[in-house]
């Protein structure tokens, strides 16, 4: 008996069902992201998610355990997808300018923005299951903006700012990005990139003094 051959056959047999399971799991996460973006977490039922991929609520539970487990998978996927590429190695104002690439990405991934802003609004409720994720996400993003603004100050790219001013400017920058995206979602006349470019250039000019 060829043990190596038999082992290879067994591995191939397992890969088929495993691959299908991974694919189905991704389909469910994508469907859940759409439902949560449209109806919010509270309004999006397991049944409505299952209907989009042709599975029962019981099947969703088999994959994710609970509705909160499915939400966690959706948020993890959003975090991976929304991370802007090409920012490694950038510092100071070069990094701040690279946020335009994030907006370019967002402009072609409307569903991700709808999902995040919907869940962010819901997460103002202390009992919401996404609250901890959203709090951590904002803390991380603000801290990242602070770090690069500190670099810009240290490199002489902007006028000196106190620690408090750096934090406030970082929060304003993040808030402006979210606000611009929200207006874009609500009003088709809004040009997302044009509005962000105007905000970015006016902010950099103000920082330059």
C-alpha positions as CSV (number, residue, x, y, z in Angstrom):
1,X,0.0,0.0,0.0
2,X,1.4,3.4,-1.0
3,X,0.9,5.4,2.2
4,X,2.0,8.7,0.6
5,X,-0.5,8.3,-2.2
6,X,-3.4,7.4,0.1
7,X,-2.5,10.4,2.3
8,X,-2.6,12.7,-0.7
9,X,-6.0,11.3,-1.8
10,X,-7.4,11.9,1.7
11,X,-6.0,15.4,1.8
12,X,-7.6,16.2,-1.6
13,X,-10.9,14.7,-0.4
14,X,-10.8,17.0,2.6
15,X,-9.9,20.1,0.7
16,X,-13.1,20.0,-1.4
17,X,-15.6,20.3,1.5
18,X,-13.2,22.6,3.4
19,X,-12.9,24.9,0.5
20,X,-16.7,25.0,0.0
21,X,-17.1,25.7,3.7
22,X,-14.7,28.7,3.6
23,X,-16.5,30.0,0.5
24,X,-19.9,29.7,2.1
25,X,-18.6,31.4,5.2
26,X,-17.4,34.3,3.1
27,X,-20.7,34.5,1.3
28,X,-22.5,34.7,4.7
29,X,-20.2,37.5,6.0
30,X,-20.7,39.5,2.8
31,X,-24.5,39.1,3.0
32,X,-24.5,40.1,6.7
33,X,-22.4,43.2,5.9
34,X,-25.0,44.2,3.3
35,X,-27.9,43.6,5.7
36,X,-26.3,45.4,8.6
37,X,-25.4,48.3,6.4
38,X,-29.0,48.6,5.2
39,X,-30.9,47.9,8.4
40,X,-28.3,48.2,11.2
41,X,-27.4,45.3,13.5
42,X,-30.6,45.5,15.5
43,X,-32.8,45.5,12.4
44,X,-30.9,42.9,10.5
45,X,-32.2,39.4,11.4
46,X,-30.4,36.1,10.9
47,X,-33.3,35.0,8.8
48,X,-32.9,38.0,6.4
49,X,-29.2,37.3,6.1
50,X,-29.8,33.6,5.5
51,X,-32.3,34.3,2.7
52,X,-29.6,36.2,0.8
53,X,-27.4,33.2,0.6
54,X,-30.0,30.5,0.6
55,X,-29.4,29.0,4.0
56,X,-31.4,28.7,7.2
57,X,-30.9,30.6,10.4
58,X,-29.7,27.3,11.9
59,X,-27.0,27.1,9.4
60,X,-25.7,30.5,10.3
61,X,-25.6,29.5,13.9
62,X,-23.5,26.4,12.9
63,X,-20.9,28.7,11.3
64,X,-20.8,31.6,13.8
65,X,-22.5,30.4,16.9
66,X,-24.6,33.6,17.5
67,X,-25.6,36.8,15.8
68,X,-22.9,38.6,17.8
69,X,-20.4,36.0,16.4
70,X,-21.5,36.9,12.9
71,X,-21.1,40.6,13.7
72,X,-17.6,40.0,14.9
73,X,-16.7,38.3,11.6
74,X,-18.2,41.2,9.7
75,X,-16.2,43.8,11.7
76,X,-13.0,41.8,11.2
77,X,-13.6,41.7,7.5
78,X,-14.3,45.4,7.4
79,X,-11.1,46.2,9.3
80,X,-9.0,44.2,6.8
81,X,-10.7,45.6,3.7
82,X,-10.7,49.3,4.8
83,X,-7.0,49.4,5.7
84,X,-5.4,51.8,3.1
85,X,-2.6,50.2,1.2
86,X,0.8,51.8,0.5
87,X,1.0,53.8,3.7
88,X,3.8,51.8,5.3
89,X,7.0,53.8,5.6
90,X,5.3,57.2,5.2
91,X,5.5,59.8,8.0
92,X,4.3,63.3,8.8
93,X,2.4,65.1,6.1
94,X,3.2,62.5,3.5
95,X,1.1,60.1,5.6
96,X,-1.7,62.6,6.1
97,X,-1.9,63.2,2.4
98,X,-2.1,59.5,1.8
99,X,-5.5,59.5,3.4
100,X,-6.8,60.6,0.0
101,X,-6.0,57.1,-1.2
102,X,-8.3,55.8,1.6
103,X,-11.0,58.1,0.3
104,X,-10.5,56.9,-3.2
105,X,-10.9,53.3,-2.0
106,X,-14.0,54.3,0.0
107,X,-15.6,55.9,-3.1
108,X,-15.6,52.6,-4.8
109,X,-16.7,50.6,-1.8
110,X,-19.8,52.4,-0.7
111,X,-21.2,49.4,1.2
112,X,-18.2,49.4,3.6
113,X,-18.8,53.0,4.5
114,X,-22.5,52.4,4.9
115,X,-21.8,49.5,7.2
116,X,-19.3,51.4,9.4
117,X,-21.3,54.5,9.8
118,X,-24.5,52.6,10.5
119,X,-22.8,50.5,13.2
120,X,-20.9,53.5,14.6
121,X,-24.2,55.4,15.1
122,X,-25.8,52.3,16.8
123,X,-22.7,51.8,19.0
124,X,-23.4,55.0,20.9
125,X,-25.7,52.7,22.9
126,X,-23.4,51.2,25.7
127,X,-25.2,47.8,25.3
128,X,-24.5,47.5,21.6
129,X,-22.2,44.5,20.8
130,X,-20.1,46.5,18.4
131,X,-19.4,49.3,20.9
132,X,-16.0,48.0,22.1
133,X,-14.9,47.4,18.5
134,X,-15.9,50.9,17.5
135,X,-14.3,52.5,20.6
136,X,-11.1,50.7,19.9
137,X,-11.2,51.5,16.2
138,X,-11.5,55.2,16.9
139,X,-8.9,55.2,19.6
140,X,-6.4,53.5,17.2
141,X,-7.2,55.8,14.3
142,X,-6.9,59.0,16.3
143,X,-3.7,57.8,17.9
144,X,-2.3,57.1,14.4
145,X,-3.2,60.5,13.2
146,X,-1.6,62.0,16.4
147,X,1.6,60.1,15.8
148,X,2.0,61.4,12.2
149,X,1.1,64.9,13.2
150,X,3.8,64.8,15.9
151,X,6.2,63.7,13.2
152,X,5.2,66.6,11.0
153,X,5.8,69.0,13.9
154,X,9.2,67.4,14.6
155,X,10.2,67.6,10.9
156,X,9.3,71.3,10.8
157,X,6.5,70.7,8.3
158,X,3.9,72.4,10.4
159,X,4.0,75.1,13.1
160,X,4.6,73.9,16.7
161,X,1.5,72.4,18.4
162,X,1.0,71.5,22.0
163,X,0.1,68.0,23.0
164,X,-3.5,69.0,23.5
165,X,-3.6,70.8,20.1
166,X,-2.2,67.7,18.3
167,X,-4.9,65.5,19.9
168,X,-7.6,68.0,18.9
169,X,-6.4,68.3,15.4
170,X,-6.2,64.5,15.0
171,X,-9.8,64.2,16.2
172,X,-11.0,67.0,13.9
173,X,-9.3,65.3,10.9
174,X,-11.0,61.9,11.6
175,X,-14.3,63.6,12.3
176,X,-14.1,65.5,9.1
177,X,-13.4,62.3,7.1
178,X,-16.4,60.6,8.6
179,X,-18.6,63.7,8.1
180,X,-17.7,64.1,4.5
181,X,-18.5,60.4,3.9
182,X,-21.8,60.7,5.6
183,X,-22.8,63.7,3.4
184,X,-21.7,61.8,0.3
185,X,-23.9,58.8,1.3
186,X,-26.9,61.1,1.9
187,X,-26.6,63.5,-1.1
188,X,-25.6,62.2,-4.6
189,X,-24.5,65.8,-5.5
190,X,-21.6,65.6,-3.1
191,X,-18.3,64.9,-4.8
192,X,-16.5,62.9,-2.1
193,X,-13.0,63.4,-3.4
194,X,-13.4,67.0,-4.3
195,X,-14.7,67.9,-0.9
196,X,-12.0,65.9,0.9
197,X,-9.3,67.5,-1.3
198,X,-10.6,71.0,-0.3
199,X,-10.6,70.0,3.4
200,X,-7.1,68.5,3.2
201,X,-5.5,71.4,1.5
202,X,-7.1,74.0,3.7
203,X,-6.1,72.0,6.8
204,X,-2.5,71.6,5.6
205,X,-2.4,75.4,4.8
206,X,-3.7,76.2,8.3
207,X,-1.1,73.9,9.9
208,X,1.7,75.6,7.9
209,X,0.8,78.9,9.6
